[in-house]
Amino acid sequence: MTNDRLTVAVLGPGGVGGLLAALLSRAGHRVICLAGDETARKLAADGIEVRSGHFGDFTARVEADTELRGPADVCLIAVKATALDAALERLPAKALGEEGLIVPLLNGVEHPALLRERYRSEQVAPAVIRVESTRTAPGVIEHGSPFVEVDLTADTAPRARVESFAGALEWAGVRARLQEGESATLWAKMSFLAPFALLTTRHGVPAGDVRTSHREELAALVEETAAVGRACGAATDPATALARYDAFPAATKSSMQRDAEAGRVLELDAIGGALLRAAERTGVPAPVAGELVRQLTPLAGPDN
């Protein structure tokens, strides 16, 4: 793999996957979006329309199909955790080829193990993304944050190939970094995401109200999550996490909150459930997280 033209498959061309697909296509790479019949037809015919204050408004041409039918240099997995099992039917290991990297951008910390059961371990290079981006209709992406940041890891994948893909992302306008330590990288995001997702969804309010009206609960949950993260190898600091919450735009909602408002299945198990399982495994008390997960479970849907 080089920084020359890559073939990039994108499994789940929604808010995150659709934005990255469009940026990579605009940078000159071959992009194949993998989705259901109707969405695939729409993307193949009309491309992906991006509305972004940061990148500008543009439409990128992409290929689209219901499953991967030929080798790809990279496959970005950008589906919700609740849809992962079904979505992977669109990504046959034989079609991907032995050299194709799999770069999951899912929330949570448990999906890399599932992917390594299904594909070769050296193909899996987990990553985390920080962005606010929403699919408002098939092939229409609203990018709201003044940044897109991706942290990649290469614990089991060839470092040179991951670095090459990081370069392709950088050239496309994404801030991409190769981080040391998969667990630490995933937990660095989880330590911020879990309190944000659980509290905004439980109380039905955006970030600004969480950090004011529910400050005590936020601080306690941040402490718990940071402690679990440290036990799992991440240098998580609760004071730093609270400072990030204070700097967040007040109107920001979590993706879990938006899913709850739309009546969609929640990623409660991938986020809250994974946090509690890690807490139990490491012997770290997490009573605030446990109570929030209990309260949210009736809203979470059949997969939780």
URHUVEN-V561103 format. One record per backbone hydrogen bond with DSSP energy under -0.5 kcal/mol. NH is the residue of the N-H (numbers start at 0). CO is the residue of the C=O. E is the energy in kcal/mol with one decimal. If there is no record, write none. Layout:
nh = [NH NH]
co = [CO CO]
e = [E E]
//
This chain:
nh = [7 7 8 8 9 10 10 11 11 13 17 18 18 19 20 21 22 23 24 25 26 27 28 29 30 31 32 32 33 34 34 39 40 41 42 43 44 45 46 47 48 48 49 49 50 51 52 55 57 59 61 62 64 67 71 72 73 74 75 76 77 77 82 83 86 87 88 89 90 95 96 99 100 101 102 102 103 104 108 112 113 114 115 116 117 118 122 123 123 124 124 126 127 129 130 132 133 135 135 136 139 140 141 142 142 143 143 144 148 149 150 151 151 152 153 157 161 162 163 164 165 166 167 168 169 170 171 172 173 174 175 176 178 178 180 184 185 186 187 188 189 190 191 192 193 195 196 197 198 199 200 201 202 203 204 206 207 208 209 210 211 212 213 213 214 217 218 219 220 221 222 223 224 225 226 227 228 229 230 231 232 233 235 240 241 242 243 244 245 246 247 247 251 257 258 259 260 261 262 263 265 270 271 272 273 274 275 276 277 278 279 280 281 282 283 284 289 290 291 292 293 294 295 296 298 299 299 300 303]
co = [5 29 6 73 31 8 75 9 33 11 13 13 14 15 16 17 18 19 20 21 22 24 23 5 28 7 30 62 9 32 64 35 36 37 38 39 40 41 42 59 46 138 47 57 140 49 142 51 49 47 42 30 32 89 95 6 6 100 8 102 10 75 79 80 82 83 85 86 87 91 92 96 72 122 74 100 101 76 269 109 109 110 111 112 113 114 119 119 120 101 122 103 150 148 128 130 141 133 139 139 136 48 133 50 140 131 141 131 129 174 127 149 176 125 178 121 157 158 159 160 161 162 163 164 165 166 167 169 168 147 173 149 151 176 178 180 181 182 183 184 185 186 188 188 189 191 192 193 194 195 196 197 198 199 199 251 249 205 205 206 207 208 208 209 211 213 214 215 216 217 218 219 220 221 222 223 224 225 226 227 229 228 233 236 237 238 239 240 241 242 243 244 248 253 254 255 256 257 259 258 299 266 267 267 268 270 271 272 273 274 275 276 277 278 278 282 285 286 287 288 289 290 291 292 295 295 296 296 300]
e = [-0.6 -3.1 -0.5 -2.8 -2.7 -0.5 -3.1 -0.9 -1.6 -1.8 -2.2 -0.5 -0.8 -2.3 -2.5 -2.3 -2.4 -2.6 -2.3 -2.6 -1.4 -1.9 -2.2 -2.3 -0.6 -2.5 -0.5 -2.8 -2.9 -0.6 -2.0 -3.0 -2.4 -2.1 -2.7 -2.4 -1.9 -2.8 -2.2 -2.6 -0.5 -3.4 -0.6 -3.4 -2.8 -0.5 -0.8 -1.5 -1.9 -2.6 -0.5 -2.8 -2.4 -2.8 -1.4 -1.8 -1.6 -2.6 -2.9 -2.0 -3.0 -0.7 -1.5 -1.1 -2.4 -2.2 -1.3 -2.3 -1.7 -2.0 -1.4 -0.6 -2.8 -3.6 -2.9 -0.6 -0.6 -2.9 -0.5 -0.7 -0.9 -2.3 -2.2 -1.1 -1.0 -2.7 -2.1 -0.6 -1.2 -3.1 -0.6 -2.1 -2.1 -2.7 -0.5 -0.6 -2.6 -0.7 -1.8 -1.1 -2.7 -3.1 -3.2 -2.7 -0.6 -2.6 -0.6 -1.3 -1.9 -3.1 -2.5 -0.6 -3.3 -1.1 -0.5 -0.6 -1.8 -2.8 -1.9 -1.9 -2.4 -2.0 -1.7 -2.3 -2.4 -2.4 -1.3 -1.6 -2.6 -2.6 -0.8 -2.3 -3.4 -0.7 -0.5 -2.0 -2.7 -2.5 -1.7 -1.2 -2.3 -2.5 -1.1 -3.2 -2.5 -1.5 -3.3 -2.7 -2.2 -1.9 -1.8 -2.3 -2.2 -1.1 -0.9 -2.7 -2.8 -0.5 -1.8 -2.3 -0.6 -1.6 -1.0 -0.8 -1.1 -2.4 -2.8 -2.1 -2.4 -2.7 -2.0 -2.1 -2.7 -2.5 -2.0 -2.2 -2.6 -2.6 -2.0 -1.2 -1.5 -2.8 -2.0 -2.1 -2.6 -1.9 -1.8 -2.0 -2.3 -1.3 -0.8 -0.9 -1.9 -2.2 -2.2 -2.4 -2.4 -1.5 -1.1 -2.7 -2.5 -1.5 -1.1 -2.3 -1.5 -1.9 -2.3 -2.4 -2.3 -2.3 -2.4 -2.3 -2.1 -1.0 -2.0 -0.5 -2.2 -2.1 -2.2 -2.5 -2.0 -2.3 -2.0 -1.6 -1.6 -0.7 -1.2 -0.5 -1.3]
//
